[in-house]
Amino acid sequence: MSAPANVGLVVHGRGDLRLEELAEPAPAADEAVIAVAFGGICGSDLHYWRDGAVGESVLRAPMVLGHELSGTVLTAAADGSGPVAGTRVAVHPATPGTGRFPPGRPNISPGASYLGSAATFPHRDGGFARRIALPARMLRAIPDALALDVAALAEPAAVAAHAIARGGASAGMRAVVIGCGPIGALTVVGLRRAGLEAAVVDVRDEPLRLARRLGAARAIRADDPALLALDADVVIEASGSPRGLASAIACAARGARIVLVGMQPSGEHPASLASVVSRELELVGSFRFVDEIDGVLSALARGELDVSPVISGRYALADARAAFERAGDPGFPGKVLLDFATA
């Protein structure tokens, strides 16, 4: 029986998302062909669909979405690098750039590219397709005990892990997470693994209920005056909104570090910088990750990190539009997955 057509999910512009038949992958010598199993819908995928841009990365041509991926190697790289055919894999979707950047931080190197990103032109197509060719260096073999749907969350969990590291979070600190979308939820899980019980702040009740299920020490609405008494040593701002940044500053203790992992809107926005100065707060950016995905996959395989409660929906590729609508509903927390093996 022949394989089904290689269908992918392509964004053409604001509000223009299409399922299209794609050419079969034509791998370079250092690339393997992957049968994609699951793909997680990221906030950036939603922004490209809804807004035609993510921050300053503006869509200028049609692009295959998706960078949170798991699957199985169909054809190994011809040069012998990477995993052999039949290996189950997760994907590290970054390609470092060149030029001047701090040692050990290729995630912020000039010209770095990411699967499913319009930050560079030509854009870098993503992996929301039944079959894709990827450089072998991007592939991470996973054990049979690790389910492929859970493995698809390794990438966003690595983003959360990088944010936690940027915050210098350690056991005994008071931690607050602003926004309990997928990254915020995974940050709560990661903080618990690091020995911290976080308070979670959100503007909606359902994300706060998810935070409680994940073991958050407290769940507080952003308009609750109790926010001011949190006195956090480290604050992870995961909402990507100016209001979230304001909440982060408001609940930070003197000398605290605030990590901005949620992508703030492009342009200028007011912030309470006088308070930042007088209380010596540190505002730190957190962009993607370096190699934290390797530690995340090891922790998932050993059962030390349980991200499965964050998965809130699985949709067949044919139902991609409904999946995006669900993932884009701010009152519906958790991670929505596309199932590429289901017709």
TIPANU-832244 format. One record per residue (C-alpha): residue in one letter; chain; x, y, z. Coordinates in Angstrom, 1 decimal, m for minus. Layout:
SITE   res   chain     east    north       up
SITE     a       A        X        Y        Z
...
//
This chain:
SITE   res   chain     east    north       up
SITE     m       A      0.0      0.0      0.0
SITE     s       A      1.4      3.4     m1.0
SITE     a       A      1.9      6.1      1.6
SITE     p       A     m0.8      8.8      1.9
SITE     a       A      0.0     12.1      0.2
SITE     n       A      2.5     14.4      2.0
SITE     v       A      0.1     17.0      3.3
SITE     g       A      1.3     20.0      5.3
SITE     l       A     m0.1     23.0      7.1
SITE     v       A      0.9     26.2      5.4
SITE     v       A      0.2     29.8      6.5
SITE     h       A     m0.1     32.3      3.6
SITE     g       A     m0.9     35.5      5.5
SITE     r       A     m3.1     36.8      8.3
SITE     g       A     m6.0     34.4      8.8
SITE     d       A     m5.0     32.3      5.8
SITE     l       A     m4.1     28.8      6.9
SITE     r       A     m4.3     26.0      4.4
SITE     l       A     m3.8     22.2      4.2
SITE     e       A     m1.7     21.6      1.1
SITE     e       A     m0.2     18.7     m0.7
SITE     l       A      3.6     19.0     m0.5
SITE     a       A      6.4     17.5     m2.5
SITE     e       A      8.1     14.4     m1.0
SITE     p       A     11.2     15.4      1.0
SITE     a       A     14.4     15.5     m1.0
SITE     p       A     17.1     15.1      1.8
SITE     a       A     20.6     16.5      1.6
SITE     a       A     23.4     14.1      2.5
SITE     d       A     23.3     15.1      6.2
SITE     e       A     19.5     15.0      6.4
SITE     a       A     17.1     12.3      7.5
SITE     v       A     13.5     11.8      6.4
SITE     i       A     11.1     11.8      9.3
SITE     a       A      7.5     10.6      9.6
SITE     v       A      6.0     13.2     11.9
SITE     a       A      3.9     11.7     14.7
SITE     f       A      2.8     14.8     16.7
SITE     g       A      3.2     18.5     16.5
SITE     g       A      2.4     20.9     19.3
SITE     i       A      0.8     24.2     18.4
SITE     c       A      2.9     27.0     19.7
SITE     g       A      1.9     30.6     20.4
SITE     s       A      4.2     31.6     17.5
SITE     d       A      2.2     29.4     15.1
SITE     l       A     m1.0     31.1     16.4
SITE     h       A      0.5     34.6     15.8
SITE     y       A      1.6     33.8     12.2
SITE     w       A     m2.0     32.6     11.5
SITE     r       A     m3.8     35.4     13.3
SITE     d       A     m1.5     38.3     12.8
SITE     g       A      0.9     37.4     10.0
SITE     a       A      3.8     38.1     12.3
SITE     v       A      5.4     37.2     15.6
SITE     g       A      6.9     40.3     17.2
SITE     e       A      9.3     41.7     14.5
SITE     s       A      9.3     38.4     12.4
SITE     v       A      6.8     39.3      9.6
SITE     l       A      5.5     36.7      7.2
SITE     r       A      6.6     37.6      3.6
SITE     a       A      5.9     34.4      1.8
SITE     p       A      3.9     31.2      2.5
SITE     m       A      5.5     29.0      5.1
SITE     v       A      4.9     25.6      6.6
SITE     l       A      4.3     26.0     10.4
SITE     g       A      5.5     24.0     13.3
SITE     h       A      8.6     23.4     15.4
SITE     e       A      7.4     21.2     18.4
SITE     l       A      7.8     17.8     16.8
SITE     s       A      8.2     14.1     17.4
SITE     g       A      8.3     11.2     14.9
SITE     t       A     10.2      8.3     13.5
SITE     v       A     13.1      8.2     11.1
SITE     l       A     12.1      6.7      7.8
SITE     t       A     15.4      7.2      6.0
SITE     a       A     18.7      7.9      7.8
SITE     a       A     21.1     10.6      6.6
SITE     a       A     23.1      9.3      3.7
SITE     d       A     26.4     10.5      5.2
SITE     g       A     25.9      8.2      8.2
SITE     s       A     25.3     10.9     10.8
SITE     g       A     22.4     10.8     13.1
SITE     p       A     19.9      8.0     14.1
SITE     v       A     19.2      5.0     11.9
SITE     a       A     15.9      4.2     10.3
SITE     g       A     13.2      3.2     12.7
SITE     t       A     14.5      5.4     15.5
SITE     r       A     11.9      7.4     17.4
SITE     v       A     13.0     11.1     17.8
SITE     a       A     12.2     14.5     19.1
SITE     v       A     13.5     17.6     17.3
SITE     h       A     15.7     20.5     18.4
SITE     p       A     14.5     23.0     15.8
SITE     a       A     17.3     25.6     15.8
SITE     t       A     20.1     26.3     13.4
SITE     p       A     22.7     28.7     14.9
SITE     g       A     23.8     31.8     13.0
SITE     t       A     27.1     33.4     12.7
SITE     g       A     28.7     36.7     13.7
SITE     r       A     29.3     38.0     17.2
SITE     f       A     27.4     36.5     20.2
SITE     p       A     28.2     35.5     23.8
SITE     p       A     30.0     32.2     24.1
SITE     g       A     27.7     29.3     24.8
SITE     r       A     24.6     31.2     23.7
SITE     p       A     23.9     30.3     20.0
SITE     n       A     20.2     30.8     20.6
SITE     i       A     20.8     34.6     20.3
SITE     s       A     23.4     34.4     17.5
SITE     p       A     22.8     36.7     14.5
SITE     g       A     21.0     35.1     11.7
SITE     a       A     19.9     32.0     13.7
SITE     s       A     17.0     30.2     12.2
SITE     y       A     14.2     28.1     13.6
SITE     l       A     11.8     25.7     12.0
SITE     g       A      8.6     27.4     11.1
SITE     s       A     10.0     30.9     11.6
SITE     a       A      9.8     34.1      9.5
SITE     a       A     12.7     35.7     11.3
SITE     t       A     14.9     35.2      8.3
SITE     f       A     14.1     35.4      4.6
SITE     p       A     13.7     33.1      2.8
SITE     h       A     11.6     31.8      5.7
SITE     r       A     12.5     28.5      7.3
SITE     d       A      9.7     26.0      6.7
SITE     g       A      8.5     24.1      9.8
SITE     g       A      7.6     20.5     10.4
SITE     f       A      3.8     20.4     10.3
SITE     a       A      3.7     17.8      7.5
SITE     r       A      3.4     14.1      7.3
SITE     r       A      7.0     13.7      6.1
SITE     i       A      9.9     16.1      6.4
SITE     a       A     13.6     16.2      5.8
SITE     l       A     15.7     17.5      8.7
SITE     p       A     19.4     17.8      9.5
SITE     a       A     20.5     14.8     11.5
SITE     r       A     22.0     17.1     14.1
SITE     m       A     18.4     18.3     15.0
SITE     l       A     17.3     14.8     16.0
SITE     r       A     17.3     13.4     19.5
SITE     a       A     16.6      9.7     19.9
SITE     i       A     14.0      8.8     22.5
SITE     p       A     13.5      5.6     24.4
SITE     d       A     10.5      3.3     23.7
SITE     a       A      9.1      4.1     27.1
SITE     l       A      8.6      7.7     26.2
SITE     a       A      5.3      8.3     24.3
SITE     l       A      5.6     10.3     21.1
SITE     d       A      2.9     12.7     22.1
SITE     v       A      4.7     13.5     25.3
SITE     a       A      8.0     13.8     23.4
SITE     a       A      6.5     16.6     21.3
SITE     l       A      6.4     18.7     24.4
SITE     a       A     10.2     18.5     24.9
SITE     e       A     10.7     21.6     22.9
SITE     p       A      8.4     23.9     24.9
SITE     a       A      9.5     22.3     28.1
SITE     a       A     13.1     23.2     27.1
SITE     v       A     11.9     26.8     26.6
SITE     a       A     10.6     26.7     30.1
SITE     a       A     13.8     25.2     31.5
SITE     h       A     15.8     27.9     29.8
SITE     a       A     13.7     30.6     31.4
SITE     i       A     14.1     28.9     34.8
SITE     a       A     17.8     28.9     34.4
SITE     r       A     17.8     32.5     33.3
SITE     g       A     16.0     33.3     36.5
SITE     g       A     18.6     31.6     38.6
SITE     a       A     15.8     29.8     40.4
SITE     s       A     16.9     27.4     43.1
SITE     a       A     15.2     25.5     46.0
SITE     g       A     14.0     27.8     48.7
SITE     m       A     13.3     30.8     46.5
SITE     r       A      9.8     32.3     46.2
SITE     a       A      8.7     31.9     42.6
SITE     v       A      5.8     33.4     40.6
SITE     v       A      4.7     32.5     37.1
SITE     i       A      2.7     35.2     35.2
SITE     g       A      0.4     33.5     32.7
SITE     c       A     m0.6     29.8     32.7
SITE     g       A     m0.6     29.2     29.0
SITE     p       A      1.4     26.2     27.8
SITE     i       A      4.8     27.8     28.6
SITE     g       A      3.6     29.0     31.9
SITE     a       A      2.2     25.6     32.7
SITE     l       A      5.4     23.8     31.8
SITE     t       A      7.4     26.4     33.8
SITE     v       A      5.3     25.4     36.9
SITE     v       A      6.2     21.7     36.2
SITE     g       A      9.9     22.6     35.8
SITE     l       A     10.0     24.7     38.9
SITE     r       A      8.5     21.9     41.0
SITE     r       A     11.3     19.6     39.6
SITE     a       A     13.8     22.3     40.8
SITE     g       A     12.3     22.2     44.3
SITE     l       A     10.2     25.3     44.1
SITE     e       A      6.4     25.7     44.5
SITE     a       A      5.3     28.6     42.4
SITE     a       A      2.4     30.9     42.7
SITE     v       A      0.6     31.5     39.4
SITE     v       A     m1.1     34.6     38.2
SITE     d       A     m3.5     34.8     35.3
SITE     v       A     m6.5     36.9     34.2
SITE     r       A     m8.8     33.8     33.7
SITE     d       A    m10.1     31.1     36.0
SITE     e       A     m9.5     28.0     33.8
SITE     p       A     m5.7     28.5     33.5
SITE     l       A     m5.6     29.0     37.2
SITE     r       A     m7.5     25.7     37.7
SITE     l       A     m4.8     24.0     35.5
SITE     a       A     m2.1     25.6     37.6
SITE     r       A     m3.6     24.0     40.7
SITE     r       A     m3.7     20.6     39.0
SITE     l       A     m0.1     21.0     38.2
SITE     g       A      0.8     21.6     41.8
SITE     a       A      1.1     25.4     42.0
SITE     a       A      1.3     26.6     45.6
SITE     r       A     m1.2     29.4     44.9
SITE     a       A     m3.4     30.5     42.0
SITE     i       A     m4.2     34.2     41.9
SITE     r       A     m6.2     36.4     39.5
SITE     a       A     m4.2     39.3     38.2
SITE     d       A     m6.7     41.8     39.7
SITE     d       A     m6.4     40.3     43.2
SITE     p       A     m4.7     42.7     45.6
SITE     a       A     m2.9     39.6     47.1
SITE     l       A     m0.6     39.9     44.0
SITE     l       A      1.2     42.7     45.8
SITE     a       A      2.1     40.5     48.7
SITE     l       A      3.8     37.7     46.8
SITE     d       A      7.2     39.2     47.3
SITE     a       A      8.8     36.8     44.8
SITE     d       A     12.6     36.3     44.4
SITE     v       A     12.1     35.2     40.8
SITE     v       A      9.2     36.0     38.4
SITE     i       A      8.8     34.2     35.1
SITE     e       A      6.6     36.4     32.8
SITE     a       A      5.1     33.9     30.4
SITE     s       A      2.0     35.8     29.3
SITE     g       A      3.8     38.0     26.7
SITE     s       A      1.6     41.0     27.5
SITE     p       A      2.4     44.5     28.9
SITE     r       A     m0.2     43.8     31.6
SITE     g       A      1.7     40.7     32.5
SITE     l       A      5.0     42.6     32.8
SITE     a       A      3.2     45.1     35.1
SITE     s       A      2.1     42.3     37.3
SITE     a       A      5.6     40.8     37.3
SITE     i       A      7.1     44.1     38.5
SITE     a       A      4.3     44.5     41.1
SITE     c       A      4.9     41.1     42.8
SITE     a       A      8.7     41.1     42.7
SITE     a       A     10.7     41.4     45.9
SITE     r       A     13.5     43.9     46.2
SITE     g       A     16.5     42.7     44.2
SITE     a       A     14.4     40.1     42.4
SITE     r       A     14.9     38.9     38.9
SITE     i       A     12.1     39.0     36.3
SITE     v       A     12.5     36.8     33.3
SITE     l       A     10.6     37.7     30.2
SITE     v       A      9.9     34.5     28.2
SITE     g       A      6.5     35.4     26.8
SITE     m       A      7.1     37.4     23.5
SITE     q       A      6.0     40.9     24.1
SITE     p       A      4.2     42.8     21.3
SITE     s       A      6.4     44.7     18.9
SITE     g       A      6.9     48.4     19.6
SITE     e       A      7.1     50.5     22.7
SITE     h       A      5.1     49.9     25.8
SITE     p       A      5.0     51.8     29.2
SITE     a       A      6.5     50.0     32.2
SITE     s       A      7.0     51.0     35.9
SITE     l       A     10.8     51.5     35.5
SITE     a       A     11.0     53.8     38.5
SITE     s       A     10.1     50.8     40.6
SITE     v       A     12.7     48.7     38.8
SITE     v       A     15.4     51.2     39.6
SITE     s       A     14.4     51.9     43.3
SITE     r       A     14.1     48.2     44.1
SITE     e       A     17.0     47.1     42.0
SITE     l       A     15.0     44.6     40.0
SITE     e       A     16.6     42.7     37.1
SITE     l       A     14.7     42.4     33.8
SITE     v       A     16.1     39.4     31.9
SITE     g       A     15.1     38.2     28.5
SITE     s       A     14.8     34.5     27.7
SITE     f       A     14.7     33.4     24.1
SITE     r       A     14.1     29.8     23.0
SITE     f       A     16.9     27.6     24.5
SITE     v       A     20.4     26.3     24.0
SITE     d       A     20.6     22.5     24.7
SITE     e       A     18.1     22.2     27.6
SITE     i       A     16.1     19.8     25.4
SITE     d       A     18.6     17.0     26.1
SITE     g       A     18.1     17.3     29.9
SITE     v       A     14.4     17.6     29.4
SITE     l       A     14.2     14.4     27.4
SITE     s       A     16.3     12.5     29.9
SITE     a       A     14.1     13.7     32.7
SITE     l       A     11.0     12.7     30.8
SITE     a       A     12.4      9.3     30.1
SITE     r       A     13.3      8.7     33.8
SITE     g       A      9.8      9.9     34.9
SITE     e       A     11.3     12.9     36.8
SITE     l       A      9.3     15.4     34.7
SITE     d       A      5.6     14.8     34.0
SITE     v       A      4.3     17.1     31.3
SITE     s       A      1.4     14.9     30.2
SITE     p       A     m1.2     16.8     32.3
SITE     v       A     m0.4     19.9     30.1
SITE     i       A     m1.7     18.1     27.0
SITE     s       A     m5.2     19.3     26.6
SITE     g       A     m6.3     18.1     23.1
SITE     r       A     m5.2     15.9     20.2
SITE     y       A     m6.5     16.6     16.7
SITE     a       A     m6.1     14.9     13.3
SITE     l       A     m4.3     16.9     10.7
SITE     a       A     m7.6     17.2      8.7
SITE     d       A     m9.0     19.1     11.7
SITE     a       A     m6.1     21.5     11.9
SITE     r       A     m8.3     24.6     11.7
SITE     a       A    m10.4     23.4     14.7
SITE     a       A     m7.1     22.6     16.6
SITE     f       A     m5.8     26.2     16.0
SITE     e       A     m9.2     27.6     17.1
SITE     r       A     m9.0     25.6     20.3
SITE     a       A     m5.3     26.4     20.9
SITE     g       A     m6.0     30.1     20.4
SITE     d       A     m8.9     30.2     22.9
SITE     p       A     m7.3     32.0     25.9
SITE     g       A     m9.8     30.3     28.2
SITE     f       A     m8.7     26.9     27.2
SITE     p       A     m5.3     26.2     28.8
SITE     g       A     m2.8     23.5     28.0
SITE     k       A     m1.1     22.3     24.8
SITE     v       A     m3.0     21.2     21.7
SITE     l       A     m1.3     18.6     19.6
SITE     l       A     m1.7     17.7     15.9
SITE     d       A     m1.7     14.0     15.3
SITE     f       A     m0.1     13.4     11.9
SITE     a       A     m0.6      9.6     11.9
SITE     t       A     m4.4     10.0     12.1
SITE     a       A     m6.2     10.5      8.8
//
